[in-house]
Amino acid sequence: MFLSVFEMFKLGIGPSSSHTMGPMVAAGRFLETLRNSPFQAHGLRASLHGSLAHTGVGHATDRATVLGLAGFAPETYDRDAADAAMDQIRDTKQVAPDGLPPMQFDPRNDLKFDFGPALPGHANGMILMATDAQGDVLLRETYYSVGGGFVLTEAELAEGQDTDRGDPIPYPFKSATEMLRMADDSGLSIAQMKRANELSRGTAQGLDDGVKRIWQVMNDCIDRGLENDGILPGGLNVRRRARGIHDALQAERGMNQSAPHTINDWMSMYAMAVNEENAAGGQVVTAPTNGAAGVVPATIRYWLDHVPGAMTSKIPDFLLTAAAIGGLVKYNASISGAEAGCQAEVGSASAMAAAGLCAVMGGTPAQIENAAEIALEHHLGMTCDPVKGLVQVPCIERNGLGAVKAVTAASLAMRGDGTHLVPLDACIETMRQTGQDMADKYKETSLGGLAVNVPNC
């Protein structure tokens, strides 16, 4: 099993990897299919199903789908160009992506929210169609946004192509048990094994440059979040808080009167800065999703800014270790809130961050596995119930608490020798079963929990 660090940590846009990035990616794939098709389409249609329908407006799924059909992609997204394109599409009722003729597409009539039963493959389903001049369907494809910006066609999902099928890798662990055995046999750390796997598919320069870029975007996102304030879009009138908290913490620094637990405020602030940027539609890195994008960068920033001996040269080890744990969770369970609740998003992110922090603090593979298990175990059962379908309440604060739990889990694991009762594999399987049993109203549909018990206006 191989999932690249660059698949786990992808550059994208807010507010959601599965509901914003995924549909945009799916639309881009559909355009590529059209470019390679013998048919010449006259028009396009789209329908959103399951969670994509129920929380699509709050997650900007409709906008992402339209822009995707116009040729926009998450990794090269330009907000000003996108706004101009949306205005033009509304006026002309056409999209004109590169390499294809202009096609009729009226977002008001050709993009449907289907609130009936979800499509059978996944809670996040969408259907894209190309039509001829008479409106008859020439080409139709079903896509599933399976979390973290990953997209599969109906056929790919049925064939199990959610996992890698490329050339063999040096350390093909599919479970934490296999990962620990391979580490013991090889004498390598988890990061070293993950690096060897990455180098079997790419160059050392590409890996080093790419990982550096990931952290740069993460860190820039924190800094932007600490500089901006005001009200977040969407209608809940949620005020940005990270900048105010940062200013207060900075003012308190010289007083020597802060309580020890104030360090939790620093961790939460870093994470909230990221997720406020995400809620505003800014550039973030999936870690492993947008809704959980603040946990990993907040934990790294806490380590760099507050832990003696921390150094930026170890960040690749942090990210490679975190990616290894995230890959295990995705392969054996889910990182999709629409599939398994927020335990699959913030819970997975906290496990990844705990593992990464434990690694850079000198933890053994067994201690790293223990840190990930502690963090994930104490997110089990967490629902995904965003108020008004927006990635704001409870998502922003929840990332802060995910970072605090990650640091606590890493610290506890470092106090032991890696021996513990509940294996990470058992915890991941428990998360999968819990997500399977969880009522749909608690899985990113905004039909239960806080989403119905908190006033939406």
N, C-alpha and C positions, 0 to 999 in steps of 0.2 A: 504494500500500500504506500503510495507516494502522493503527498499533497504539498506543493511547493510553498515556501515561505511567502512567495509573491502572489499566491492564490489566497492564502490565509489573510495576508495584509495587503489589501488592494486600495489604491487611491480612488476616491470616489466623492460623491456629493451627498448631502443630507436631504431629507431627514432619515431615510431608511435604506439599508442595503437590499433588503428583500422586496420592498414595496416601491422604491424609487430607482435604485441602480438596476435591480433585476429586470423590471419591465423595459427600461431603456436598452439594456443589453439584448433582451429578447427581440425588441423591435429592430435593433441593428442586425441581429442574425437573420431575421426575416427579410430585411432588405438585401442581404448578401445572397439569400436563396433566390430572391427575385432576379438579381443580377445574373445568376447562373441558370435561370429558367428560360425555356423557349417562348414562354408567354410574355406578352406585353400588357402589363396591367394598366387599367384606366383609373381605378380607384382602390381605396383601402378601407378596411373596417377592423374594429377591435372590440373584444368583449372581455371584461374583467370578472373573475369569479372568486368565491370563497372570501378569504380575508382581504384579497386585493380589492374586492368590491366593498366590503363592509367598512374598511378603514382607508380606502383609496384616496378620498379627498383629503383627509388629514395628513396622509403620507405623500401627497402630491403625485400619486400614481398616474392620474390622468395626464397631468403635465408631462411626466417622464415618458409616458407612452407616446404622446404626440411628438415630443422632441426627438425621441428615438426613431420614430418613423420619418422625421425630417433629417436624420443623419447625425444627431448628436450622440456622443459617447461619454460615460462618466469620467474616464481618465483625462479627457481633453476638454471638459465642460467649461464654457465661458458664460457667465451669468448674463452679461449685457447682450451678447449675441443671441442667447436663448430667449431673452425677453423680446428682442426685436423679431425673432423668428415666430414666436407665439402670436404677436400682433399681426404679422403678415399672413399667417395661416388662418387666423380668424377672418381677416379681410378677404383673402382670395379663395378660401376653402380648398386649398391645395397644399401638398408637400412636394418638395423638389430636392430629394437627396442626391448626392453625387453619384454619377454613373447610371442614373435612371431618369426617364422622362417625368415631368410633373404629373402627379396623380391626385385625383379628387379625394379630399378628406376634410369633412366638416366635423370638428370635435363635438359639436352639439348633437349631431345625429349619427355619426359613424363610430362613436366610442360609447359603449354600453356598460353600465354597471349591472351585473346580474346577481341579484340577492337571493337567488334560489340555492339549491344544494351545491356544495363545492364540487369541482371536477374530481374524478376518482383518484388521480395520482398524488395530489398534495393540496394543502389548504390554499396555497398561492398559485392559482392557475389563470391563464389568459389564452385567448384564441385570437390569432391574427389571420386576416383574409385579404386576398387580392381579387378584385373583380374586373370584369370586362365592361364595355360601354353600356351594356344592358343591365348591369348590376349582378350578373351571374358570377358565382365564385369560380375563379380559375385555380387558385392555390389557397390552401388552408393549413395552418400548423398550430398545434397546441404546445404551449410552453409552461414550464413550472419553475417558479423562482423559489429555490429550495433553501434559501438563507445565505447570508454573507455575500450576496451578489452573484452566487452561482445559479446558472440557468441550464435546464435540460429540456429537450423536446420530449414529447410523450413516448416516442420510441426509445430514446436514450435512457429515460427513467426505467422503462420496462426491461431494458437490457442490462441494467445495473451500471450504467456508465457514469455514475456519480463518483466512481473511484478510478484511479489511474490505471491505464492499460499500456503504458509505454515500456521502454526497455527496462530490464532488471536493474535494481539499485543495490548498493552494497549492504544496506541494513533495512530490509523490508518489514519492519515490525508493524503488526496490525493491532497490537494490544499493548498495554503497559507491561504485562508479564513478559512478552517477547522483547520489549524495549529494554527491560532490566536485565534479561538474560544475555542479550547481545552486548550490552554495555559491560557486563561482567566478563563475558568471553573475550571481548576485544580490548578491554582496559581503557576504552574511550568514554568521554562524557556524552550526555545526550546531545549537547550542542555540536560536538565533534562528529557524531554519527549523522546528525541532520545535515551538517555541512558537507560531509562526504556524499550523501544522497543528492544534495543540490548540485555538487560539482560533477556528478555523473550525467547531469542533464544540461550543464552550462559551464561558463568560465569563472575562474576565481575573481577576475576583475568585474564581471557582470554581477556576481553575487555581492561582492563588497560594495560596489557602487549602488546597487539596488537596495541593500539593507540600510546604507547610509541615507538614501533618499527617503525610505520609509520613516526613519526617526526624524529627519528634518521636517517632513510634512506634519508628523505628530506634534513635534515641539512647536512649530509655527502655529498650529491650531490652538495649542494651549495659550500661546502668547496673544493671539488675536482675541481669544475668549476673555483674557484678563484685561484687554484694552477696551472692549466694547461693552456698552450697557444699553438700557432701553427695554422696550417691550418686544417679546418674541411674536412672530406672526402666527395667525391661526384662529384668533378670536377668544382664547382663554385669558388673555391679558396677563400672561406670566412674565414677570420682570426678570431680566438677567441679574444674577446675584454674584457671580464669580468675581467681577471687578471690585465690587464693594467689600466682599470678604477679604480679597487680597489687600486692598488699601488698609483695612482695619488691622490685619495681621502684620503688615509692614510697620504700621504705627506702633504696635505693641512690642515689636522686636527689641527696641532699646530700653524697655522698662524693666526687664528682668522680673516680671510679675506674672508671666503667662503660666497657666497650669500645664502639667505634662500632657494632658489629653488634647491640648490645642493642636498637637501635631496631626490629629485626625482632621482638623479643619483644613490644614494645608493639603492633605491628600484629597479630601472631598472637593476642595476648590479647584485643584488641577483637573479633576475628572469633570466637574460641572462646567468648567470653561470649554472643554471639548464638546460636551453634549449641548451646551447652549449654541455653539457654532453649528453643530449638526442640525439642531432644531430650526436654525435660521437659514438652512440650505447651503451652508458653507462647505469647504473642502475638508474632508476627514479621511482617515484610514480605517477600513473595516478591521475590527480587532476582537472577535472575528466578524462582528456585524457593526452597522452604524449605531443601532440602538445601544450597543455596549462598547462603543468606540472609545470611551473615556478611561476605562479601567486600566488597560495596559500602559498607555502613555502617562497616566497619573502616577502609576507605581514606579515607572522609570524616572520620572521627574522628581518624585519624592526621594528616591534612592540617590540621584545625582546631587540634589540640593541639600539633603539633610543627613545622609549616612556617611560617616568618615571612611575614607578609602575608596569611595565610588569614583569611577573613571569612565569616560565616554568610550574608551577602547573596548570595554566589555559589553557594550550595548548589542553587538551582533550575537554574542552568546545568549543574552536575555531573549532576543527576538527569535533566534533559532530554537531555543528550548521551548518557548511559548508556542511557537508554530507546531512543534512536534506534539505537544499536548493537545492543541486545538485540532490537529489532524485526527488524533485518536477519538476525540469526542465526536467529530463530524462523521467519521467512518462508522463508529459503533452506535451512535445515537443521533443527535441533531444539534445544529446551532441555530435553528429557526424558531422564533417565538410563535409563529403561526402553527407550527407543528408540535412544539413541546413546551410552550410557555417561556417566561423570562428566565427560568432555570437554564434553558438552552442558550440564552444570550449572555446576560450578566453573569450567570453561574459559570458558563464556559470561559468567559473573559477573566473572571476572578481566578479560576483554576490555572489558566495560562499565565496570568500575571504572577501568581504565587510561585509557580514553577520557575519562571524566568528570574524572579528576585532571589529565590533560593539558589539558583545556579550561580548568579554573579556574586553571591555572598559566600561561595565556596562549598555549597551543599553537594553531597554525593548523589548519584542517580536515585538511590533509595529514598533519600531525604526529599529530593525534588518530586518524586512520585507521591510521597506522603503529603507534601505541601499542596500539590494539585488536588489530591483527594479531600483534604480538609476543607479547602475553599469550595469545591463543588458540593460536597456533602451538606454544607450549611447554606446552600441555595436550593436544595431539593424542594420541589413543590411550588416554587415561586411562579405565580401566574403572570400573564401578559395582558394587562387591562388598561391600556392608555386612554385617558379621558379625551373624548372627542376624536379619538383616533390619531392624536398628535403625539409625537415622540418627545413629550415634555413632562407630563405628570403621569406616573411617578418616575419616569425614565431618567431624568437629569440627576436627581438626588440619588437614585438607585445606583448609578455608576460610582458616585462617591463612596457609598457604603460597600460596593463591590471592591473598590481599591483598598479600603480599610480592612476588609476581610482577607484580601490577598496578602497584605503585609503581615497581618496577624497569623495567617496560616503558614507563611514562610518562616516566621519567627518561631512558631511552635515546632515546626518540623526540624528546624536547626537545633532545637533543644534536645532532640532525640537522635537515635541512630538509624532512623528509617523504618524500624520495626513498628507495625501498627496492625490493628484488627481488620479494618475494612480496606480491601485493595481498591485502587483506582478503577480497575476494570469493573468491579462490582458496583461501584458508585455510578459509573457511566451507564451501566445496564439498568440500574435503579432509576436513573434520570429518564432513560428511554421508556421504561415501563410506566413511570409516573406521567410522562407526557402523553403516552398513548391512552391512559385512563382519564386524563384531565378533560373536563367538559369543554366543548368548543367555545363556549361563551367566555372562557378564561384564556383563550389562545389567539390574541391579537385580532379579535372581532369587535371589541368594544361593546359587547352585549352583556357583560357581567362585571362584577367587582367594582373597583373604583370608577370605572367608566360610566356606571349607572347610578352610583351612590353619591357622586359629586356633581353639583350643578355645572352644566356645560356652557353657561353664559353668565 
